Amino acid sequence: MNITRNKLGAAVDENIISAAQADALFTFFQAQAADVPRFTFTHVLYYLGGLIAIGAMTLFMSLGWESFGGAGILLISVLYAVIGLTCTNIFAAKNLPIPAGICATFVVCLTPLAIYGLQQWLGLWPDDSVYKDYHRYIKWHWLYMELGTLAIGVIIAWKYKYPFLLMPIAVTLWYLTMDIAVMISGGDYSWQLRKLVSLYTGLLMIGLAFWVDIRSRHTADYAFWLYLFGVIAFWGGLSTQYSDSEFSKFMYLCINLLMIAVGVLLVRRVFVIFGALGSCGYIGYLAYDVFKDSWLFPMALTVIGFAIIYLGILWQKHEQTLTKKSRSWLPAPLRELLQNRS
């Protein structure tokens, strides 16, 4: 719930709390939320600057860097890493966790570039590919860069414990599974393989995110980025599967509806958003392909829509009773997680 000064003012008008208590509560809640990422101008500047710096050393890396040679790339990467860690420590000492976490994440994102430079310098690079291809193509020899990134990411995340550090770890896990699958399959680069690997990787990452969510239920939200990339990988792999079976298409709808339910249960919007996209996609398929000339289909959808609205009314009326009864069946850690998220 977003507690604003206006809401506290309404509580004062209803004589629930005094004006002095409203001011004290607002100050308290602002202090509590200072370290939580929010859509404010300050936080937008933090993340915009951080993502530009990270993107410059990853996605937007140009071929001009190849002129430095392996030793030059390694040296510059290490220098940037030292600067990044220094900024992390400075911001952490000033109790600025968000910029500190962004700077620490920048260091983790430098790791594959540093390993690439080291391999080039030692003459261990196996072909004529360049670092710019790392985020575009699947190759087995990216494994060293990915494993090194995971190792550095885990060490820095363990030391600094900032949730944003899970972002490069989640992305690297996704990359790693793709490259391992290609290596095991003997160089099969087909899209069908990529889609299947993405689907199962997403499932595994969602499972990992849930485990992290349970473990960190009393601290910060460390599972956000794992959920985000897990859902993207799973839903992307699922939605790009080809099928000419009506039953499998219906099962696709059921999975997306299940994602919406899971998102509501865990209070994770990413499940709801992608589940809603998939459900709308299936309804669009029915409207434009299966029932394209039917006058009854729009009427049936309208009835279903109003039935869902009525279901929402019933749920709102009995929400506390149903929530309490349903949560009583759950294990204690999951119960605590849901109470903290709601």
C-alpha positions in Angstrom: 0.0 0.0 0.0 1.3 3.5 -1.0 0.8 5.7 2.1 0.7 9.4 1.1 0.3 12.6 3.2 -3.2 12.9 1.7 -4.2 9.5 3.1 -2.9 10.4 6.5 -4.7 13.7 6.3 -7.9 11.8 5.6 -7.3 9.7 8.7 -6.9 13.0 10.7 -10.2 14.2 9.3 -11.9 11.0 10.5 -10.4 11.6 14.0 -8.5 8.3 13.7 -5.1 10.0 14.4 -4.0 13.4 15.4 -2.2 15.9 13.0 1.0 15.5 15.0 0.7 11.7 14.7 0.1 12.0 11.0 3.3 14.1 10.5 5.3 11.6 12.7 4.0 8.6 10.7 4.7 10.3 7.4 8.3 11.0 8.4 8.6 7.4 9.6 7.3 5.9 6.4 9.5 8.1 4.3 12.6 7.0 6.2 11.5 3.3 5.8 11.1 3.7 2.1 14.2 5.7 1.4 16.3 2.6 0.5 13.5 0.9 -1.6 13.6 1.5 -5.3 10.6 3.8 -6.2 9.5 5.8 -9.3 10.9 9.1 -8.1 13.1 11.5 -10.0 16.1 10.8 -7.8 15.8 7.0 -8.3 15.2 7.4 -12.1 18.4 9.4 -12.3 20.3 6.7 -10.3 19.1 3.8 -12.6 19.3 5.8 -15.8 23.0 6.7 -15.1 23.8 3.2 -13.9 22.2 1.5 -16.9 23.9 3.8 -19.4 27.3 3.0 -17.7 26.6 -0.7 -17.7 25.2 -0.7 -21.3 28.4 1.1 -22.4 30.5 -1.7 -21.2 28.2 -4.5 -22.4 25.5 -4.1 -25.0 26.9 -1.0 -26.7 30.6 -2.1 -26.7 32.1 -1.1 -30.1 34.7 -2.8 -32.2 37.0 0.1 -31.5 37.9 -1.5 -28.2 39.6 -4.4 -30.1 42.4 -1.9 -31.0 43.6 -2.0 -27.4 44.4 -5.7 -27.6 43.7 -8.3 -24.9 46.1 -6.7 -22.4 44.7 -3.3 -22.9 41.1 -4.5 -22.5 42.0 -6.4 -19.3 43.8 -3.4 -17.9 41.0 -0.9 -18.6 38.4 -3.4 -17.2 40.4 -3.8 -14.0 40.8 0.0 -13.7 37.0 0.5 -14.2 36.3 -2.2 -11.6 38.6 -0.5 -9.0 36.7 2.8 -9.6 33.4 1.0 -9.4 34.3 -0.7 -6.1 35.6 2.5 -4.7 32.4 4.3 -5.5 30.4 1.4 -4.0 32.3 1.7 -0.7 32.0 5.5 -0.7 28.2 5.4 -1.3 27.8 2.6 1.2 29.6 4.6 3.9 27.2 7.5 3.2 24.2 5.2 3.5 23.2 5.5 -0.1 22.4 1.8 -0.9 20.8 2.3 -4.3 23.8 4.0 -6.0 26.1 1.7 -4.1 24.3 -1.3 -5.5 24.4 0.1 -9.0 28.1 0.6 -8.8 28.7 -2.9 -7.5 26.5 -4.3 -10.3 28.6 -2.3 -12.8 31.7 -4.2 -11.5 30.0 -7.6 -12.0 29.0 -6.6 -15.6 32.7 -5.8 -16.3 33.7 -9.4 -15.6 33.0 -11.0 -19.0 34.9 -8.2 -20.7 37.9 -8.7 -18.4 37.9 -12.4 -19.0 37.7 -11.9 -22.7 40.7 -9.5 -22.6 42.6 -12.1 -20.5 41.9 -14.9 -23.0 42.9 -12.7 -25.9 46.1 -11.6 -24.2 47.1 -15.2 -23.4 46.2 -16.4 -26.9 43.5 -18.7 -25.7 40.6 -17.2 -27.7 39.5 -20.0 -30.1 38.1 -18.1 -33.1 37.7 -14.7 -34.7 34.6 -13.7 -32.8 34.7 -10.5 -30.7 33.3 -9.4 -27.4 30.5 -7.5 -29.1 29.0 -10.8 -30.2 28.7 -12.0 -26.5 25.2 -10.6 -26.2 24.0 -11.6 -29.7 25.1 -15.1 -30.4 25.3 -18.5 -28.7 28.8 -20.0 -28.6 30.3 -22.7 -26.3 33.4 -20.7 -25.5 31.4 -17.9 -23.8 31.3 -20.4 -20.9 34.5 -19.1 -19.3 33.1 -15.6 -19.3 29.8 -16.7 -17.9 31.2 -18.9 -15.1 33.6 -16.1 -14.2 30.8 -13.6 -14.1 28.7 -15.9 -11.8 31.7 -16.4 -9.5 32.4 -12.7 -9.2 28.7 -11.9 -9.0 28.1 -14.3 -6.1 31.2 -13.0 -4.2 30.2 -9.4 -4.6 26.5 -10.1 -3.8 27.6 -12.0 -0.7 29.8 -9.1 0.4 27.5 -6.2 -0.3 24.0 -7.8 -0.3 22.3 -5.3 -2.7 19.3 -6.7 -4.5 20.3 -5.1 -7.9 23.3 -7.4 -8.0 21.0 -10.3 -8.8 20.3 -8.7 -12.2 23.6 -9.7 -13.9 23.5 -13.1 -12.2 20.1 -13.8 -13.6 21.0 -12.7 -17.1 24.2 -14.8 -17.0 22.4 -17.9 -15.8 20.1 -17.5 -18.8 23.1 -17.1 -21.2 24.9 -20.0 -19.6 22.1 -22.5 -20.1 21.8 -21.6 -23.8 25.5 -22.1 -24.4 25.7 -25.3 -22.4 22.8 -26.7 -24.4 24.5 -25.9 -27.7 27.8 -27.5 -26.4 26.0 -30.7 -25.3 24.0 -30.9 -28.5 27.1 -30.8 -30.6 26.6 -27.3 -32.1 22.8 -27.4 -32.7 21.9 -23.7 -33.1 18.3 -24.3 -34.1 15.5 -22.0 -32.8 13.6 -25.0 -31.5 16.5 -25.8 -29.2 16.7 -22.2 -28.0 13.0 -22.1 -27.3 13.0 -25.3 -25.3 16.1 -24.3 -23.3 14.6 -20.8 -22.6 11.4 -22.4 -21.4 13.1 -24.9 -19.0 15.6 -22.3 -17.9 12.8 -20.0 -17.0 11.1 -22.6 -14.9 14.4 -23.3 -13.0 15.0 -19.6 -12.5 11.5 -19.1 -11.2 12.0 -22.0 -8.8 15.3 -20.4 -7.7 13.6 -17.0 -7.3 10.9 -18.6 -5.1 13.6 -20.2 -2.9 15.4 -16.8 -2.6 12.0 -15.1 -1.9 11.3 -17.5 1.0 14.9 -17.1 2.4 14.9 -13.3 2.2 11.3 -12.7 3.3 12.4 -10.7 6.4 15.0 -8.6 4.5 15.2 -6.9 1.0 13.6 -8.1 -2.2 16.4 -10.2 -3.6 14.1 -12.3 -5.8 12.8 -9.6 -8.1 15.4 -9.9 -10.9 15.3 -13.7 -10.8 11.5 -13.6 -11.1 11.7 -11.1 -13.9 14.2 -12.9 -16.2 12.8 -16.3 -15.2 9.3 -15.3 -16.3 10.6 -13.7 -19.5 12.6 -16.8 -20.4 9.8 -19.2 -19.6 7.0 -17.2 -21.2 9.1 -16.4 -24.2 10.0 -20.0 -24.8 6.4 -21.1 -24.2 4.8 -18.5 -26.4 7.1 -19.2 -29.4 6.4 -23.0 -29.4 4.6 -24.1 -32.6 1.5 -26.2 -32.3 -1.5 -27.0 -34.6 -3.4 -28.7 -31.8 -6.4 -26.9 -30.3 -5.8 -28.7 -27.0 -2.2 -27.5 -26.7 -3.4 -23.9 -27.4 -6.0 -24.2 -24.7 -3.3 -25.5 -22.3 -1.3 -22.4 -23.2 -4.3 -20.3 -22.0 -4.5 -22.4 -18.8 -0.8 -21.9 -18.1 -1.2 -18.1 -18.6 -4.2 -18.0 -16.3 -2.1 -20.0 -13.7 0.6 -17.4 -14.1 -1.9 -14.7 -13.2 -3.0 -16.6 -10.2 0.6 -17.2 -9.0 1.3 -13.5 -9.6 -1.6 -12.5 -7.4 -0.7 -15.0 -4.7 3.0 -14.0 -4.5 2.2 -10.3 -5.2 4.5 -10.4 -8.3 3.2 -8.2 -11.1 5.6 -9.8 -13.7 3.5 -13.0 -13.6 0.3 -11.1 -14.0 1.5 -9.0 -16.9 2.9 -11.8 -19.0 0.0 -14.1 -18.1 -2.5 -11.4 -19.2 -0.6 -10.9 -22.5 -0.7 -14.7 -23.2 -4.4 -14.9 -22.3 -5.2 -12.0 -24.6 -3.2 -13.6 -27.3 -5.2 -16.8 -27.1 -8.5 -14.8 -27.1 -7.3 -12.9 -30.1 -6.5 -16.2 -31.8 -10.1 -17.5 -31.1 -11.6 -14.2 -32.4 -9.6 -13.9 -35.6 -9.1 -17.6 -36.5 -11.5 -20.0 -34.9 -14.7 -17.8 -34.5 -13.9 -15.1 -37.0 -17.4 -15.1 -38.6 -19.3 -15.9 -35.4 -21.8 -13.4 -34.0 -22.1 -15.4 -30.8 -18.4 -15.3 -29.8 -18.3 -11.5 -28.8 -21.5 -12.0 -26.8 -20.0 -15.0 -25.0 -16.9 -13.0 -24.2 -19.0 -10.2 -22.8 -20.8 -12.6 -20.5 -17.5 -14.1 -19.4 -16.1 -10.6 -18.7 -19.0 -9.6 -16.5 -18.9 -13.0 -14.8 -15.3 -12.3 -13.9 -16.2 -8.8 -12.6 -18.9 -10.4 -10.4 -16.4 -12.9 -9.1 -14.2 -10.0 -8.2 -17.1 -8.4 -6.2 -17.6 -11.7 -4.3 -13.9 -12.0 -3.6 -13.8 -8.4 -2.3 -16.7 -9.1 0.0 -15.2 -12.2 1.5 -11.5 -11.5 0.9 -10.3 -11.5 4.5 -12.1 -14.7 5.4 -11.0 -16.5 2.3 -7.4 -15.3 2.6 -7.1 -16.3 6.2 -8.6 -19.7 5.5 -6.5 -20.4 2.4 -3.3 -19.3 4.1 -3.9 -21.5 7.1 -3.1 -24.5 4.8 0.3 -23.1 3.7 3.7 -23.8 5.4 4.7 -21.1 7.9 7.6 -19.6 5.8 5.3 -19.1 2.8 2.6 -17.7 5.1 5.1 -15.1 6.4 6.2 -14.3 2.9 2.7 -13.5 1.8 2.0 -11.5 4.9 5.1 -9.4 4.3 4.2 -8.8 0.6 0.5 -8.0 1.1 
